Amino acid sequence: MFGKYFSRKSKEDFYLPGEEIKVDRTVSFNSSLSTEKDPLSTCKSRVVFAVLGFSAVYLTIALRLFDVCVIPNLQSDEENHKVTFAQNPIRRADIIDRNGSIIATSLPTVNLYANPRKVLNPEKAAHELAMALPDLDFEQTLKKLKQKGSFVYLKRNLTPSQQYQINYLGIPGLEFENGEKRVYPHKNLLAHIIGSTNIDNEGISGIEKAMDERLTQSDIPLQLSIDVGIQDTIRMLLKEGMDKFHAIGATAVLMDVNTSEIISMVSLPDFDPNTNRVKDERALFNMATKGVYEPGSVLKIFNTAMSLESGKVKVTDSFDATQPLKLKYNVIKDYHGENRWLSVPEILVYSSNIGSAQMALKVGGSEQRNFLEKIGFFEPLDIEVAERGYPLVPKRWGEGTIATVAYGYGIAVSPLHVITGYSAVINGGIYHSPSLIKGSAKGKEGHRVISFNTSKAMRKLMRLVVTEGSGRRANVPGYEVGGKTGTANKLSAQGKYVDKKVRTTFVSAFPISNPKYALIVMMDEPQALKETWGFTAAGWNTVPTASKIITAVAPQLNLKANYDLDELRHQRIIEASY
């Protein structure tokens, strides 16, 4: 045993303790103790490979996220920078007043429809639906469910509670469709301006119809020139006047004279556009824009302006009104005439038919016709409502037509025609088309109809009518009102004028020395009262009604009352008397 330690052959292989062991690496890695077969080394290798694999996966994901989320935001080209917005479920834009108050909006809703082919038991389904929705008629619902088609509406605009009840029934073949319902928060207040929509939310009247394309192609609210607060005040006072004088209808329009933007427009009777249910068909008729009437003596405003502008008549001229004016086919008389020579201001103050006719005949029919055409009396007005009346104009313009048109007969126009033309006469002579859209007048130039000097002269004459003539009951202290009255007999079914049936009109502006706003008030068939001494003329009904309206809305329009004007006027009268 010990022999091998002392043997010479094996001395090369014998190592003393502490001696370095020299290893032949070429042999050791091929031996049975190789590191590749070491379990610990194998485990470490697998961990390394796993880490590298996960790193590669996460790196790929990170690169993809960078490509999708970061790179598009770094691109400077606007064509490659696209912003996506959530789709608006409402397809019809809101309508707001000049101050931003909502006057028409749409609310999301659902419609109930059925596929009759999938309804297993129509009788049972109809019975359960009638129980859940009491306003559904059982027979009609059953008839719909037995149709051969695959689609039929059962009820539109369900409430969330009703939709829940139908879902709870679990009837096969019933489905829901997303929709929208038009809502008018102010009900009757703006009925004739806004109009209404049908069951499919399509405009059928008013602005809803005239501006249907604008309302459905843009979700930006449509802003009107109407002031809801002032509209409410005017409607309330007009309704009071209409009821007091037992008129069958009434209308009032308030307009900015310098832009022809409409601040308020009321027509009575009216209706609730949320329901479209009316007892009287007249409630659907817009007197302000659709109705065309012979306006009576308010046309003397335009006759006087036309005569002065022509240069053939001067303010200082006088005309013989001592006798009725006899023409070839008719005789013109004055209502409570002065029976004397009248100056041009007196013809307007005393509303002389004879004097007005003589002025028009002196100027001539050609100039009269051209002037009325310039102020828009021959065509429907370009206004943003569907209901627009077409003026009735004589085909022949002879001597009789010249005379009758001069004092308000023979031509029929809407109240909106009258107030728009009146605004042009007193605002310096510039005609602007009326509008219900706020800011629509910006960038648009009107056309001149009379000179500034003629307009200035007409303001003074309009003031005289209120201080000395038939408009005295509208002389609101501090607001310097100027205007003109008109009373026109209505035509009967037989084409004859009826004395006891009239339309009365008062068109005014304030303050008349520097006009800001114009107002027209018209009543259809006002009745005589004890306090009116049996009279139905405009001075007894539309004038006091207009006075109440001006008194109430002038402060709302931020117009400061100037009582110094009235005091100055009294001083001038005293000085003149000496």
C-alpha positions as CSV (number, residue, x, y, z in Angstrom):
1,M,0.0,0.0,0.0
2,F,2.7,2.4,1.0
3,G,4.9,1.2,-1.9
4,K,3.4,3.6,-4.4
5,Y,4.5,6.6,-2.3
6,F,8.1,5.6,-2.3
7,S,8.2,4.2,-5.9
8,R,10.2,6.2,-8.4
9,K,7.6,5.7,-11.2
10,S,5.0,7.4,-9.3
11,K,7.1,10.2,-7.8
12,E,6.0,12.6,-10.5
13,D,2.4,12.0,-9.4
14,F,3.0,12.4,-5.7
15,Y,2.4,15.8,-4.1
16,L,3.3,16.9,-0.6
17,P,0.8,18.8,1.4
18,G,0.8,22.5,0.5
19,E,2.2,22.0,-2.9
20,E,0.3,23.7,-5.9
21,I,-1.7,21.4,-7.9
22,K,-1.3,22.0,-11.6
23,V,-4.3,21.2,-13.7
24,D,-4.3,20.3,-17.3
25,R,-7.3,22.5,-18.5
26,T,-7.6,20.6,-21.8
27,V,-8.3,17.4,-19.9
28,S,-10.3,18.9,-17.0
29,F,-13.1,20.4,-19.3
30,N,-13.5,17.1,-21.0
31,S,-13.7,15.2,-17.7
32,S,-16.8,14.0,-15.9
33,L,-16.6,17.1,-13.6
34,S,-17.3,19.6,-16.6
35,T,-19.2,22.9,-15.6
36,E,-21.8,22.4,-18.3
37,K,-23.3,19.6,-16.4
38,D,-23.2,21.6,-13.1
39,P,-26.9,22.1,-12.0
40,L,-26.2,25.6,-10.6
41,S,-24.6,26.8,-13.8
42,T,-27.5,25.5,-15.8
43,C,-30.0,27.3,-13.6
44,K,-28.1,30.5,-13.9
45,S,-28.0,30.2,-17.7
46,R,-31.7,29.7,-17.9
47,V,-32.4,32.8,-15.7
48,V,-30.2,34.9,-18.0
49,F,-32.0,33.7,-21.1
50,A,-35.4,34.4,-19.5
51,V,-34.4,37.9,-18.5
52,L,-33.2,38.6,-22.0
53,G,-36.4,37.3,-23.5
54,F,-38.7,39.4,-21.2
55,S,-36.5,42.4,-21.9
56,A,-36.9,41.9,-25.7
57,V,-40.7,41.7,-25.3
58,Y,-41.0,44.8,-23.1
59,L,-38.7,46.7,-25.4
60,T,-40.9,45.8,-28.4
61,I,-44.0,47.0,-26.6
62,A,-42.3,50.2,-25.5
63,L,-41.2,51.0,-29.0
64,R,-44.7,50.4,-30.3
65,L,-46.3,52.6,-27.7
66,F,-43.7,55.3,-28.5
67,D,-44.6,55.0,-32.2
68,V,-48.4,55.2,-31.6
69,C,-48.6,57.8,-28.8
70,V,-45.5,60.1,-28.9
71,I,-44.5,60.4,-32.6
72,P,-47.9,61.8,-33.8
73,N,-47.7,64.6,-31.2
74,L,-44.2,65.5,-32.3
75,Q,-45.2,66.0,-36.0
76,S,-45.4,69.6,-36.9
77,D,-47.4,69.1,-40.0
78,E,-51.0,70.1,-39.3
79,E,-52.3,67.6,-41.8
80,N,-50.9,64.8,-39.7
81,H,-52.2,66.3,-36.5
82,K,-55.9,65.2,-36.2
83,V,-58.1,65.8,-33.2
84,T,-61.1,63.6,-32.7
85,F,-64.1,64.8,-30.7
86,A,-66.9,62.7,-29.2
87,Q,-69.9,62.7,-31.4
88,N,-72.8,64.9,-30.2
89,P,-75.9,62.8,-29.8
90,I,-78.1,65.9,-30.4
91,R,-78.5,66.7,-34.1
92,R,-80.3,70.1,-33.8
93,A,-78.6,73.2,-32.4
94,D,-80.0,75.3,-29.6
95,I,-81.6,78.7,-30.1
96,I,-80.7,81.5,-27.6
97,D,-81.8,85.1,-27.2
98,R,-79.5,88.1,-27.4
99,N,-78.4,87.6,-23.8
100,G,-77.7,83.9,-24.0
101,S,-80.9,82.5,-22.5
102,I,-82.0,79.2,-24.1
103,I,-85.4,79.5,-25.9
104,A,-85.2,76.3,-27.8
105,T,-83.2,73.1,-27.1
106,S,-83.2,69.4,-27.8
107,L,-83.2,66.6,-25.2
108,P,-82.1,63.0,-25.9
109,T,-84.9,60.5,-25.8
110,V,-85.8,57.0,-27.1
111,N,-88.6,55.8,-29.4
112,L,-90.3,52.4,-29.0
113,Y,-90.8,50.3,-32.2
114,A,-91.6,46.7,-32.9
115,N,-90.8,44.0,-35.4
116,P,-94.2,42.3,-35.7
117,R,-92.6,39.2,-37.2
118,K,-90.8,38.5,-33.9
119,V,-93.8,39.2,-31.6
120,L,-95.0,35.8,-30.5
121,N,-98.3,36.8,-28.9
122,P,-99.6,40.2,-30.3
123,E,-102.7,40.2,-28.0
124,K,-100.8,39.7,-24.8
125,A,-98.1,42.2,-25.9
126,A,-100.7,44.8,-26.8
127,H,-102.4,44.3,-23.5
128,E,-99.2,44.6,-21.4
129,L,-98.1,47.7,-23.4
130,A,-101.4,49.4,-22.8
131,M,-101.1,48.7,-19.1
132,A,-97.5,50.1,-19.0
133,L,-98.3,53.1,-21.3
134,P,-101.9,54.2,-20.6
135,D,-101.9,56.7,-23.5
136,L,-101.5,53.8,-25.9
137,D,-104.7,52.6,-27.5
138,F,-105.0,48.8,-27.2
139,E,-106.8,48.3,-30.5
140,Q,-104.4,50.4,-32.5
141,T,-101.4,48.8,-30.8
142,L,-102.7,45.4,-31.6
143,K,-103.3,46.3,-35.2
144,K,-99.7,47.5,-35.5
145,L,-98.3,44.3,-33.9
146,K,-100.2,42.2,-36.4
147,Q,-98.8,44.0,-39.5
148,K,-96.8,42.0,-42.0
149,G,-93.9,44.4,-42.0
150,S,-90.8,44.2,-39.9
151,F,-90.9,47.8,-38.5
152,V,-93.6,49.9,-36.9
153,Y,-93.4,52.8,-34.4
154,L,-95.4,52.2,-31.2
155,K,-94.5,55.4,-29.2
156,R,-92.0,58.2,-29.5
157,N,-90.2,60.1,-26.8
158,L,-90.4,57.7,-23.9
159,T,-89.2,58.8,-20.5
160,P,-86.5,56.8,-18.7
161,S,-89.1,55.3,-16.4
162,Q,-91.3,54.2,-19.3
163,Q,-88.3,52.6,-21.1
164,Y,-87.5,50.7,-17.9
165,Q,-91.1,49.4,-17.7
166,I,-91.0,48.2,-21.3
167,N,-87.7,46.5,-20.7
168,Y,-89.1,44.8,-17.6
169,L,-91.9,43.3,-19.7
170,G,-89.4,41.3,-21.7
171,I,-91.6,41.1,-24.8
172,P,-89.7,39.7,-27.8
173,G,-89.7,41.9,-30.9
174,L,-89.7,45.3,-29.1
175,E,-86.7,47.6,-29.6
176,F,-85.7,51.1,-28.8
177,E,-84.3,53.8,-31.1
178,N,-82.3,56.8,-29.9
179,G,-83.9,60.2,-30.8
180,E,-84.4,63.7,-29.6
181,K,-87.2,66.0,-28.6
182,R,-87.4,69.7,-29.1
183,V,-88.3,71.7,-26.0
184,Y,-89.4,75.3,-25.7
185,P,-88.9,76.5,-22.1
186,H,-90.8,79.7,-22.5
187,K,-93.9,78.1,-24.1
188,N,-96.2,80.6,-25.8
189,L,-93.8,83.6,-25.3
190,L,-91.9,83.2,-28.6
191,A,-94.3,80.9,-30.5
192,H,-94.5,82.9,-33.7
193,I,-90.8,83.7,-33.8
194,I,-89.4,80.2,-33.1
195,G,-92.2,78.2,-34.7
196,S,-92.1,74.4,-34.0
197,T,-90.8,71.1,-35.3
198,N,-92.7,67.9,-36.3
199,I,-92.5,64.4,-34.8
200,D,-89.2,63.8,-36.6
201,N,-87.7,67.1,-35.2
202,E,-87.8,68.8,-38.6
203,G,-88.8,72.5,-38.6
204,I,-92.3,73.2,-39.8
205,S,-92.8,76.9,-39.0
206,G,-91.0,80.0,-37.8
207,I,-87.3,80.1,-37.5
208,E,-87.2,76.3,-37.0
209,K,-88.3,76.0,-40.6
210,A,-86.6,79.0,-42.2
211,M,-83.2,78.1,-40.6
212,D,-83.6,74.3,-40.6
213,E,-80.4,73.8,-42.6
214,R,-78.4,76.0,-40.2
215,L,-79.8,74.3,-37.1
216,T,-79.1,70.8,-38.4
217,Q,-75.6,71.3,-39.9
218,S,-74.0,73.1,-36.9
219,D,-74.2,72.5,-33.2
220,I,-73.3,76.1,-32.4
221,P,-76.3,77.8,-30.9
222,L,-78.2,80.2,-33.1
223,Q,-78.4,83.6,-31.3
224,L,-81.4,85.8,-32.0
225,S,-81.7,89.6,-31.6
226,I,-84.8,89.0,-29.4
227,D,-84.6,89.9,-25.7
228,V,-86.7,87.4,-23.7
229,G,-87.3,89.9,-20.8
230,I,-88.6,92.6,-23.1
231,Q,-90.6,90.1,-25.1
232,D,-92.3,89.0,-21.9
233,T,-93.2,92.6,-20.9
234,I,-94.6,93.5,-24.3
235,R,-96.6,90.3,-24.6
236,M,-98.1,90.9,-21.1
237,L,-99.1,94.5,-21.8
238,L,-100.4,93.8,-25.3
239,K,-102.5,90.9,-23.9
240,E,-103.9,93.3,-21.3
241,G,-104.8,95.9,-24.0
242,M,-106.3,93.2,-26.3
243,D,-108.5,91.9,-23.5
244,K,-109.5,95.3,-22.3
245,F,-110.7,96.4,-25.8
246,H,-112.1,93.0,-26.7
247,A,-110.0,92.8,-29.9
248,I,-109.8,89.5,-31.8
249,G,-106.1,89.9,-32.4
250,A,-103.1,92.1,-31.8
251,T,-99.5,92.4,-32.7
252,A,-96.5,94.5,-31.6
253,V,-92.9,94.8,-32.9
254,L,-90.0,96.6,-31.2
255,M,-87.1,97.4,-33.5
256,D,-83.6,99.0,-33.3
257,V,-84.1,101.8,-35.8
258,N,-80.4,102.0,-36.8
259,T,-79.9,98.3,-37.6
260,S,-83.5,97.0,-38.0
261,E,-82.8,94.2,-35.6
262,I,-86.0,93.1,-34.0
263,I,-85.9,93.2,-30.2
264,S,-89.4,91.9,-29.7
265,M,-92.2,90.6,-31.9
266,V,-95.5,89.4,-30.5
267,S,-98.6,88.2,-32.3
268,L,-101.8,87.3,-30.4
269,P,-103.5,84.9,-30.0
270,D,-100.6,82.5,-29.9
271,F,-99.9,78.8,-29.0
272,D,-97.6,76.5,-27.1
273,P,-95.1,75.0,-29.5
274,N,-94.4,72.1,-27.1
275,T,-97.8,70.7,-27.9
276,N,-99.0,72.4,-31.1
277,R,-102.6,72.0,-29.9
278,V,-104.8,75.0,-30.6
279,K,-108.5,75.6,-30.2
280,D,-108.5,78.6,-32.6
281,E,-106.7,78.4,-36.0
282,R,-106.0,82.1,-35.7
283,A,-103.5,81.3,-33.0
284,L,-101.2,79.8,-35.7
285,F,-101.3,83.0,-37.8
286,N,-98.4,85.5,-37.4
287,M,-100.0,88.9,-37.8
288,A,-96.6,90.7,-37.6
289,T,-95.1,89.1,-40.7
290,K,-97.7,87.0,-42.5
291,G,-100.8,89.3,-42.3
292,V,-101.0,92.1,-44.9
293,Y,-103.4,94.9,-44.2
294,E,-104.4,98.4,-45.4
295,P,-102.6,100.3,-42.6
296,G,-104.7,103.5,-42.8
297,S,-103.3,106.9,-41.8
298,V,-99.8,105.6,-40.8
299,L,-99.0,105.7,-44.5
300,K,-99.3,109.5,-44.3
301,I,-95.8,109.3,-42.8
302,F,-94.4,108.0,-46.0
303,N,-96.5,110.2,-48.2
304,T,-95.2,113.3,-46.3
305,A,-91.6,112.1,-46.5
306,M,-91.9,111.3,-50.2
307,S,-93.4,114.8,-50.9
308,L,-90.8,116.7,-49.0
309,E,-88.0,114.6,-50.5
310,S,-89.3,115.3,-54.0
311,G,-88.8,119.1,-53.5
312,K,-92.2,119.8,-55.0
313,V,-93.7,120.2,-51.5
314,K,-92.2,122.2,-48.6
315,V,-93.0,122.2,-44.9
316,T,-94.3,125.7,-45.2
317,D,-96.8,124.9,-48.0
318,S,-100.5,124.8,-47.4
319,F,-103.4,122.9,-49.0
320,D,-107.1,123.6,-49.3
321,A,-109.0,121.3,-47.0
322,T,-112.2,123.3,-46.8
323,Q,-114.2,121.0,-49.1
324,P,-114.0,117.3,-49.9
325,L,-111.7,116.5,-52.8
326,K,-113.6,115.3,-55.8
327,L,-111.9,113.0,-58.2
328,K,-113.2,111.2,-61.3
329,Y,-114.4,108.1,-59.6
330,N,-114.6,109.0,-55.9
331,V,-114.8,111.8,-53.3
332,I,-112.2,112.1,-50.5
333,K,-113.3,113.4,-47.1
334,D,-111.7,114.0,-43.8
335,Y,-112.7,112.3,-40.6
336,H,-113.6,115.2,-38.2
337,G,-112.1,117.6,-40.7
338,E,-110.8,121.1,-39.8
339,N,-112.5,122.5,-42.9
340,R,-109.8,125.1,-43.6
341,W,-106.5,125.4,-45.3
342,L,-103.9,123.2,-43.6
343,S,-100.1,123.4,-43.6
344,V,-98.0,120.3,-44.1
345,P,-97.4,119.8,-40.3
346,E,-101.2,120.3,-39.7
347,I,-102.1,117.8,-42.4
348,L,-100.1,115.2,-40.5
349,V,-101.2,116.3,-37.0
350,Y,-104.9,116.4,-37.9
351,S,-104.5,113.4,-40.2
352,S,-106.2,115.1,-43.2
353,N,-107.0,112.7,-46.0
354,I,-107.8,115.7,-48.3
355,G,-104.4,117.3,-47.7
356,S,-102.5,114.1,-48.0
357,A,-104.1,113.3,-51.3
358,Q,-103.4,116.7,-52.7
359,M,-99.7,116.4,-51.7
360,A,-99.4,113.0,-53.5
361,L,-101.2,114.3,-56.6
362,K,-98.8,117.3,-56.8
363,V,-95.8,114.9,-56.6
364,G,-97.1,112.4,-59.1
365,G,-97.8,108.6,-59.2
366,S,-94.4,107.7,-60.6
367,E,-92.4,109.2,-57.7
368,Q,-94.9,107.8,-55.2
369,R,-94.6,104.3,-56.6
370,N,-90.8,104.4,-56.7
371,F,-90.6,105.6,-53.1
372,L,-92.8,102.9,-51.8
373,E,-90.8,100.3,-53.7
374,K,-87.5,101.7,-52.2
375,I,-88.8,101.1,-48.7
376,G,-89.7,97.5,-49.5
377,F,-93.5,97.8,-49.8
378,F,-93.7,95.7,-53.1
379,E,-92.0,92.5,-52.0
380,P,-92.1,90.1,-49.0
381,L,-89.5,91.0,-46.4
382,D,-86.3,89.0,-46.2
383,I,-86.9,87.9,-42.6
384,E,-85.8,84.6,-40.9
385,V,-89.2,83.1,-40.5
386,A,-91.2,81.0,-42.9
387,E,-94.4,83.0,-42.6
388,R,-94.0,86.1,-44.8
389,G,-96.9,88.0,-46.3
390,Y,-96.8,89.2,-50.0
391,P,-97.9,92.9,-50.3
392,L,-101.0,93.6,-52.3
393,V,-100.2,96.3,-54.8
394,P,-102.5,98.0,-57.3
395,K,-101.9,96.9,-60.9
396,R,-103.0,100.3,-62.3
397,W,-101.5,103.4,-60.7
398,G,-104.0,106.1,-61.7
399,E,-105.3,109.3,-60.1
400,G,-107.5,107.4,-57.7
401,T,-104.7,105.1,-56.6
402,I,-102.4,108.0,-56.0
403,A,-104.9,109.7,-53.7
404,T,-106.1,106.6,-51.7
405,V,-102.5,105.3,-51.2
406,A,-101.6,108.7,-49.8
407,Y,-103.9,108.2,-46.8
408,G,-103.5,104.5,-46.3
409,Y,-105.8,102.5,-48.6
410,G,-105.3,100.7,-51.9
411,I,-102.2,98.9,-50.8
412,A,-101.8,96.2,-48.1
413,V,-98.5,95.5,-46.3
414,S,-97.5,93.7,-43.0
415,P,-96.9,95.6,-39.8
416,L,-93.3,94.6,-40.1
417,H,-93.2,96.4,-43.5
418,V,-94.5,99.6,-41.8
419,I,-92.1,99.7,-38.9
420,T,-89.1,98.9,-41.1
421,G,-90.0,101.7,-43.5
422,Y,-90.7,104.0,-40.5
423,S,-87.3,103.3,-39.1
424,A,-85.7,104.4,-42.4
425,V,-87.6,107.6,-42.4
426,I,-86.5,108.7,-38.9
427,N,-83.0,107.2,-38.6
428,G,-81.4,109.6,-41.1
429,G,-82.8,108.1,-44.2
430,I,-81.1,104.7,-44.5
431,Y,-83.2,101.5,-45.1
432,H,-82.0,98.3,-43.5
433,S,-83.7,94.9,-44.0
434,P,-85.2,93.6,-40.7
435,S,-83.6,90.7,-39.0
436,L,-84.1,88.3,-36.1
437,I,-80.4,87.3,-35.9
438,K,-78.1,89.2,-33.5
439,G,-75.3,91.0,-35.3
440,S,-76.6,90.3,-38.8
441,A,-76.5,94.0,-39.7
442,K,-72.7,94.1,-39.2
443,G,-70.9,94.5,-42.5
444,K,-74.2,95.2,-44.3
445,E,-74.9,98.6,-45.8
446,G,-78.4,99.8,-46.2
447,H,-79.6,102.0,-49.0
448,R,-80.7,105.6,-48.7
449,V,-84.4,106.4,-49.2
450,I,-84.5,110.1,-48.1
451,S,-81.9,112.7,-47.3
452,F,-80.8,113.4,-43.7
453,N,-82.5,116.8,-43.8
454,T,-85.8,115.3,-44.8
455,S,-85.4,112.7,-42.0
456,K,-84.7,115.4,-39.5
457,A,-87.8,117.3,-40.6
458,M,-89.9,114.1,-40.3
459,R,-88.7,113.6,-36.7
460,K,-90.1,117.0,-35.7
461,L,-93.4,116.3,-37.4
462,M,-93.7,112.9,-35.7
463,R,-93.2,114.6,-32.4
464,L,-95.9,117.1,-33.1
465,V,-98.4,114.3,-33.7
466,V,-97.8,113.1,-30.2
467,T,-97.8,116.4,-28.5
468,E,-100.6,118.1,-30.4
469,G,-102.4,115.4,-32.4
470,S,-104.0,111.9,-32.1
471,G,-101.0,110.4,-30.3
472,R,-101.2,112.5,-27.2
473,R,-101.9,109.5,-24.9
474,A,-98.4,108.2,-25.8
475,N,-96.6,111.3,-24.7
476,V,-94.5,109.4,-22.1
477,P,-92.7,111.9,-19.9
478,G,-88.9,111.9,-20.3
479,Y,-88.8,109.7,-23.5
480,E,-89.8,112.2,-26.2
481,V,-92.1,109.9,-28.2
482,G,-92.9,110.6,-31.8
483,G,-95.3,108.7,-34.0
484,K,-98.5,108.4,-36.1
485,T,-101.9,106.8,-35.7
486,G,-103.9,104.9,-38.3
487,T,-107.4,103.6,-38.3
488,A,-108.5,101.5,-41.3
489,N,-112.0,100.0,-42.0
490,K,-112.0,96.3,-42.7
491,L,-113.4,94.8,-45.8
492,S,-116.4,92.5,-45.6
493,A,-116.8,89.2,-47.4
494,Q,-118.7,91.1,-50.1
495,G,-115.7,93.5,-50.6
496,K,-117.3,96.5,-48.9
497,Y,-115.8,98.5,-46.1
498,V,-117.5,98.1,-42.7
499,D,-117.6,101.1,-40.4
500,K,-117.9,99.2,-37.2
501,K,-114.9,96.9,-37.9
502,V,-111.5,98.5,-37.9
503,R,-107.9,97.8,-37.5
504,T,-106.0,100.4,-35.4
505,T,-102.3,101.1,-35.6
506,F,-99.8,103.3,-33.8
507,V,-96.2,103.4,-35.0
508,S,-93.8,105.4,-32.8
509,A,-90.1,106.0,-32.0
510,F,-88.3,107.1,-28.9
511,P,-86.4,109.4,-28.2
512,I,-87.5,111.0,-31.5
513,S,-84.8,113.7,-31.5
514,N,-82.1,110.9,-31.6
515,P,-84.1,107.8,-32.4
516,K,-83.0,104.5,-30.8
517,Y,-86.1,102.2,-31.0
518,A,-89.3,102.0,-33.0
519,L,-92.5,100.4,-31.8
520,I,-95.6,99.4,-33.7
521,V,-98.9,98.3,-32.1
522,M,-101.9,97.0,-34.0
523,M,-105.3,95.7,-32.9
524,D,-107.8,93.8,-34.9
525,E,-111.4,94.9,-34.3
526,P,-111.1,96.7,-30.9
527,Q,-114.4,97.5,-29.4
528,A,-115.7,100.8,-28.1
529,L,-115.8,101.3,-24.3
530,K,-117.5,103.7,-22.0
531,E,-114.2,105.4,-21.3
532,T,-113.5,105.8,-25.0
533,W,-116.8,107.6,-25.5
534,G,-117.9,105.1,-28.1
535,F,-114.9,105.6,-30.3
536,T,-112.7,102.8,-31.8
537,A,-110.0,105.0,-33.4
538,A,-106.3,104.2,-32.7
539,G,-105.9,107.1,-30.4
540,W,-108.2,105.4,-27.9
541,N,-106.7,101.9,-27.8
542,T,-103.4,101.3,-29.5
543,V,-101.9,104.6,-28.4
544,P,-102.5,104.1,-24.6
545,T,-101.3,100.5,-25.0
546,A,-98.1,101.6,-26.7
547,S,-97.7,104.2,-23.9
548,K,-97.7,101.5,-21.3
549,I,-95.2,99.4,-23.3
550,I,-92.8,102.3,-23.8
551,T,-93.0,103.2,-20.1
552,A,-92.2,99.7,-19.1
553,V,-89.5,98.7,-21.7
554,A,-87.5,101.9,-21.9
555,P,-85.7,101.3,-18.6
556,Q,-85.1,97.7,-19.6
557,L,-83.4,99.1,-22.7
558,N,-81.2,101.2,-20.5
559,L,-82.7,104.4,-21.8
560,K,-82.4,107.2,-19.2
561,A,-85.5,109.4,-19.0
562,N,-84.6,113.1,-19.8
563,Y,-87.2,115.2,-18.2
564,D,-85.3,118.4,-19.2
565,L,-86.7,117.9,-22.7
566,D,-90.2,118.4,-21.5
567,E,-89.3,121.5,-19.4
568,L,-87.4,123.0,-22.4
569,R,-90.4,122.4,-24.6
570,H,-92.7,124.3,-22.1
571,Q,-90.3,127.2,-22.0
572,R,-90.2,127.5,-25.8
573,I,-94.0,127.5,-25.9
574,I,-94.1,130.3,-23.3
575,E,-91.5,132.3,-25.2
576,A,-93.3,131.8,-28.5
577,S,-96.6,133.1,-26.9
578,Y,-94.9,136.5,-26.3
